Amino acid sequence: MPIPLPERGEDLAEAAQEKGIITGWGWGVHFTPAESLKHLVLPVASHSFCKAEYNRGGSTPTIDDNMFCTGASKYQENVCFGDAGGALAVQDPKDGRVYAAGILSFDKACAVRKYAVYMKLSAYMPWINSVLRGDSEKSASLRSSVMSEMFSRQL
């Protein structure tokens, strides 16, 4: 069964205590490919701290409001090579519903004291829903708009 997507109004609350679970086939602690599906419980990080960390270097994408970050696990484990594209699952504290809050976009190459960056699914739900409904004209327009915005920030 696929993981549910966020529902209307369901947005990742940025609380220091919020945690999510990501699964993946990424490299393990000894920098070798995983032999089985792994999972990590990761804390949601402060958006401002994460943004400051990535904006310092200048060579990585800009962190915006359509993104969020996680830090390392309590055992000092983090995402690594091969984990990008995986969904971070969170549980809604009000009703217990589990849903995908974000998709891992990039990280600082397995670094324990660095942040992993996710695209915030709730920010893209209008486009996702239009694609699922088959609204190709609206989808193409939204996709074009999103791509233009992404590229303009990188130049």
Phi and psi in degrees as a GROMACS rama.xvg file:
@    title "Ramachandran Plot"
@    xaxis  label "Phi"
@    yaxis  label "Psi"
@TYPE xy
-70.9785  155.579  PRO-2
-73.1747  137.34  ILE-3
-66.2067  151.981  PRO-4
-89.5963  164.149  LEU-5
-62.0847  146.071  PRO-6
-94.8784  169.295  GLU-7
-53.0581  130.922  ARG-8
81.7432  -5.17258  GLY-9
-91.2853  105.776  GLU-10
-126.717  151.036  ASP-11
-66.8297  115.227  LEU-12
-75.734  130.904  ALA-13
-89.1149  81.858  GLU-14
-112.397  141.841  ALA-15
-59.4815  -28.261  ALA-16
-86.5373  -9.39577  GLN-17
-67.3979  136.582  GLU-18
-130.481  158.451  LYS-19
-138.573  165.482  GLY-20
-118.711  130.22  ILE-21
-119.833  140.726  ILE-22
-114.937  154.353  THR-23
-177.025  170.64  GLY-24
-105.686  18.5656  TRP-25
-65.5915  172.128  GLY-26
-65.8748  147.486  TRP-27
-92.4032  -166.63  GLY-28
-61.6979  -27.5464  VAL-29
-97.4031  16.6891  HIS-30
55.9771  44.1213  PHE-31
-124.65  151.123  THR-32
-59.7767  143.942  PRO-33
-68.6869  141.277  ALA-34
-92.0334  -15.5453  GLU-35
-143.952  164.024  SER-36
-63.9437  129.064  LEU-37
-108.849  163.379  LYS-38
-142.69  153.288  HIS-39
-135.131  143.027  LEU-40
-98.9463  117.279  VAL-41
-121.287  140.712  LEU-42
-79.8204  140.889  PRO-43
-71.3329  131.29  VAL-44
-95.5842  161.718  ALA-45
-61.5845  127.834  SER-46
-61.023  -41.3534  HIS-47
-67.6414  -38.8406  SER-48
-65.939  -43.721  PHE-49
-63.664  -45.8283  CYS-50
-59.856  -43.8706  LYS-51
-62.9708  -41.2555  ALA-52
-61.1126  -47.0535  GLU-53
-77.9303  -31.3559  TYR-54
-76.064  -14.5097  ASN-55
-65.8524  -42.9366  ARG-56
-73.1605  -33.959  GLY-57
79.9555  -13.9824  GLY-58
-99.5137  -2.53034  SER-59
-108.153  163.729  THR-60
-59.3973  152.734  PRO-61
-72.7725  136.425  THR-62
-85.0166  122.759  ILE-63
-120.312  -173.507  ASP-64
-72.115  -8.80198  ASP-65
-92.448  12.992  ASN-66
-130.62  160.093  MET-67
-147.083  169.409  PHE-68
-130.43  157.372  CYS-69
-125.093  157.467  THR-70
-103.747  -167.459  GLY-71
-76.3686  159.238  ALA-72
-70.3984  171.452  SER-73
-65.5714  -15.6829  LYS-74
-97.7128  14.5049  TYR-75
61.8003  37.0746  GLN-76
-104.606  153.435  GLU-77
-146.445  171.132  ASN-78
-65.6128  159.679  VAL-79
-147.674  -170.787  CYS-80
-52.0982  133.357  PHE-81
94.6387  -8.65399  GLY-82
-89.81  -19.0619  ASP-83
-57.4406  140.911  ALA-84
96.2291  -9.80018  GLY-85
-79.8392  151.711  GLY-86
-91.4014  139.525  ALA-87
-94.0555  116.675  LEU-88
-92.4404  134.53  ALA-89
-127.605  162.817  VAL-90
-113.216  128.52  GLN-91
-68.0869  120.436  ASP-92
-66.116  -21.9022  PRO-93
-76.8579  -44.1654  LYS-94
-123.972  0.797172  ASP-95
78.8531  1.92463  GLY-96
-68.9203  133.714  ARG-97
-97.1209  134.993  VAL-98
-149.929  164.126  TYR-99
-81.4198  115.139  ALA-100
-87.227  -30.3487  ALA-101
-160.521  166.811  GLY-102
-116.596  127.282  ILE-103
-61.6049  121.898  LEU-104
-99.3686  -53.8813  SER-105
-160.096  166.529  PHE-106
-152.152  -178.972  ASP-107
-94.8832  54.9656  LYS-108
47.7075  63.7793  ALA-109
69.9123  14.6304  CYS-110
-75.0746  131.301  ALA-111
-69.6152  -40.7898  VAL-112
-95.8827  26.3966  ARG-113
-123.142  171.05  LYS-114
-102.044  147.584  TYR-115
-99.9528  140.996  ALA-116
-112.364  133.369  VAL-117
-121.127  147.14  TYR-118
-80.47  134.332  MET-119
-80.6142  110.205  LYS-120
-58.7876  -35.7061  LEU-121
-60.161  -29.0676  SER-122
-71.2038  -21.1308  ALA-123
-110.357  6.00762  TYR-124
-61.4654  -37.0178  MET-125
-58.0583  -43.5105  PRO-126
-68.1598  -45.526  TRP-127
-58.4996  -46.6328  ILE-128
-63.6954  -37.7168  ASN-129
-66.7684  -35.5384  SER-130
-68.3678  -43.6168  VAL-131
-63.5078  -33.3814  LEU-132
-78.4396  -14.025  ARG-133
84.8546  19.8297  GLY-134
-80.8044  76.4539  ASP-135
-66.114  -34.7456  SER-136
-65.2275  -47.5488  GLU-137
-66.7598  -38.8379  LYS-138
-60.5053  -45.1219  SER-139
-62.7614  -40.3483  ALA-140
-65.4494  -46.5136  SER-141
-64.1084  -43.4144  LEU-142
-60.6112  -44.8174  ARG-143
-60.8633  -43.2638  SER-144
-63.2648  -45.4897  SER-145
-64.1304  -45.4109  VAL-146
-63.9525  -41.0349  MET-147
-60.993  -43.6161  SER-148
-64.5414  -43.293  GLU-149
-60.7999  -46.9256  MET-150
-69.2176  -35.1224  PHE-151
-64.8716  -29.3954  SER-152
-77.3971  -20.8652  ARG-153
-91.7633  -14.6955  GLN-154
